[in-house]
Amino acid sequence: MLTTIARFEFRYLLRNPLVWVTSAVMFTMFFISVNVQDFELGSEGGHLRNSAWGVLRNYVMISVMAMFVTTSFIANVILRDDETGYGPIIRSTPITKFEYLFGRFLGAFSLAALMMLVVSLGMCIGSLMPWADPANLGPNRIVDHLYAYFLIALPNLFIHSAILFALAT
């Protein structure tokens, strides 16, 4: 039942226009930051834009900024039931409170985690554009993106999502 609830929540949130607008803005920011000369996101200069340090720095920055956006996904999961009057109905079913709450959290968290992958996608595609300055770019290494995603983005996303979900609950 836990996976069913998580899948429902994931599909429900996919229909939210905020998910698509946020993903498009994040993709565009990092696409432009890699291949436009005068647009840098928090860089100290002197580093390749798609280096390991650059990717790590971008994930740190977006982890902080994404906290405000993912608040609407995570908190909406709980607040939506009480606003619509569906909360008492679901509490009267044989679904346990753990399955229900953890399933809803997993669905919202997995969508937010999927959205964070847009950073790597934007950086990789941006660095392949023909107008990108090759002097500012190094090789695209997937290991750098995976390292930053699993070491920085997911733990930060999990911590602030769990805190906000607990506050909303």
TAWOBEL-V967170 format. One line per field, one symbol per residue. phi: phi as a letter, one per 20 degrees, with the letter a starting at -180 (. if undefined). burial: 1 if it has 9 or more other C-alpha atoms within 8 Angstrom, else 0. Layout:
BEGIN
phi=???
burial=???
END
This chain:
BEGIN
phi=.fffffffffffffefffffffffffgfgefffeddgedcdmeenndffdffffffffffffffffgfffgfffffgefffffenegffffeeffffffffffffffffffffffffffffffffffeffeffffecdffdffffffffeedfffffffffffffffff
burial=0100111111001100001101100111111111100000000000111110011111111010001011101111111011000110001000100011011111111111101111111111111000010000110000011011110111111101100110000
END
